[in-house]
Amino acid sequence: MYHINELLNSDNTLKPSFVAMKESDDYTINIGPQHPATHGVLHLVITLNGETIKKVDPDLGFIHRSIEKMCESLSYRQYIYVTSRMDYLSSHINNHACALLVEKALQVEVPERAQYIRVIMDELTRIASHLLWWGAMAMDMGAFTPYFYAFRERELLTEIMEDTCGARLTMNYMVPGGVMHDPHETFVHRVSKEFLPLLKSKLHEYEELVTGNIIFQNRVNGVGLLTYEDAISYGCSGPTARASGVHCDIRKLYPYDVYNKVQFEEVIETAGDSMARYMVRMNEIKQSISIIEQLINNIPEGDFQAKTKAVLKLPKGEFYQRVETARGELGVFVVSEGGTTPYRIKFRSPGFSNLSCLDHITKGSKIGDLVASMGTLDLVIPDIDR
Amino acid sequence: MYIVDYIKEVASAVKSLATGMKLTGYYFTHPKEIITQEYPDNRATLKMADRFKGEVIMPHDENNEHACTGCTSCELACPNGSIKVITKFEVNAEGKKKKAVDQHIYHLDMCTMCNLCIEACPTDAIKMANTFEHSVPDRNMLIKRLNNNGSKIREGVE
């Protein structure tokens, strides 16, 4: 038997090598894990030279709940509810991805009524997510009032969700084969007659308060520059990549449910800075409004749920399904061995890839710009850690 | 020319700030448009949505009868083990042994209100109530027994 030191000292073995994270005279500060500007338990170790950022090291894992491992012991009906807890601001869309995967594997035909409801719900969630992002990002930059303006509109949206789904944030509304309940009888009226006119009448307030504000513009114009090539090589997706000119809207590229029947534009900006990311999200709210307007009065009659077996068994094989969440591309990958639970499950979450470009886009900028870049990346930490 | 540009920039900056302040001033002078409700004060008028998922209950009728057959479908459907159904064998009038629910234990402290147990129940014996004030001084008080004392299954429910 060898002693560990003998092994390490012999010439034939691999030597452990140590790379210092910082030089000895570097000055580091920590943002988080408990910091309001990170919107969660994200820990950033920032190496500084004066006030200039040399390096940003995200330290993850503070809210890791091993959702992927948990899903291996849950059935194909049960694993959907856990995904609401990943990206809790687009929980409907996460559930949608999981439900689509099971339907794809079992080749279940989803009733058209359910498809319409799902897409309307997805877009309402996207609006709610972007509204919350807008308020929270303005709060990061020192403007506290927009937070309340955003929550005023979002409150009506959560009430609509509460009426139909029974919950305000983690709805668990999508099930394999359709949706859990028929929409509430007031659903169509509240969305088309109350919510959409209210939101459209308030959109100009957002422009007046934040978009046109000179302080805000000076803080985001040209800050956190992400080029087209870098956006692709870091695997960015969603509004973050679209602000750099990348065509990556899954709703356009790989349409699911009724997205191929509605007319909408893929919002593209080419500047790649924080202002472009801001404008993409603000314009996406308008596109979501237009999608809902096309669908809300044309929901066909019929079943809201296809008949499925009580116990779902996926055939042996590998399955992948992607959707466009409010933050980017969410991919669900399932390896099935033919049983009632997945053998292995992997979520490709948009937040993790979008965070990876943070070090690149903030290198050489001032520490105040870090908050502006981080705010417009729209990070949700439970989505990054899972 | 530099001076003119500078003055123009300052003017547009002041204008953009004034536009924002005008909006803030509008809401400052129109307090009726503020929609904040203060929760404990509005308890009398607060109405929760019908479908709001607050807790799982088992409705009993006036004869203290419920519809639960003790089939444990809800226990199997629950993703985090919040439900435990303890069954017993009852001898009915014809002398046959029949499975029935003895205790339907529900852990409100573990429940995530995912509604899967209600979907799984074949006899609609359990449902979601829209109560929401669940705070108690001790965690053990959140472990509930859903079937009443001395209750039995309703006639005709299989």
Boltz contact constraints between the chains, C-beta under 6 A:
constraints:
  - contact:
      token1: [A, 74]
      token2: [B, 79]
      max_distance: 6.0
  - contact:
      token1: [A, 78]
      token2: [B, 79]
      max_distance: 6.0
  - contact:
      token1: [A, 81]
      token2: [B, 79]
      max_distance: 6.0
  - contact:
      token1: [A, 81]
      token2: [B, 114]
      max_distance: 6.0
  - contact:
      token1: [A, 162]
      token2: [B, 49]
      max_distance: 6.0
  - contact:
      token1: [A, 162]
      token2: [B, 52]
      max_distance: 6.0
  - contact:
      token1: [A, 163]
      token2: [B, 49]
      max_distance: 6.0
  - contact:
      token1: [A, 166]
      token2: [B, 51]
      max_distance: 6.0
  - contact:
      token1: [A, 166]
      token2: [B, 52]
      max_distance: 6.0
  - contact:
      token1: [A, 166]
      token2: [B, 53]
      max_distance: 6.0
  - contact:
      token1: [A, 167]
      token2: [B, 53]
      max_distance: 6.0
  - contact:
      token1: [A, 172]
      token2: [B, 114]
      max_distance: 6.0
  - contact:
      token1: [A, 205]
      token2: [B, 23]
      max_distance: 6.0
  - contact:
      token1: [A, 208]
      token2: [B, 19]
      max_distance: 6.0
  - contact:
      token1: [A, 208]
      token2: [B, 20]
      max_distance: 6.0
  - contact:
      token1: [A, 208]
      token2: [B, 23]
      max_distance: 6.0
  - contact:
      token1: [A, 209]
      token2: [B, 20]
      max_distance: 6.0
  - contact:
      token1: [A, 209]
      token2: [B, 23]
      max_distance: 6.0
  - contact:
      token1: [A, 212]
      token2: [B, 16]
      max_distance: 6.0
  - contact:
      token1: [A, 213]
      token2: [B, 16]
      max_distance: 6.0
  - contact:
      token1: [A, 213]
      token2: [B, 20]
      max_distance: 6.0
  - contact:
      token1: [A, 214]
      token2: [B, 13]
      max_distance: 6.0
  - contact:
      token1: [A, 214]
      token2: [B, 16]
      max_distance: 6.0
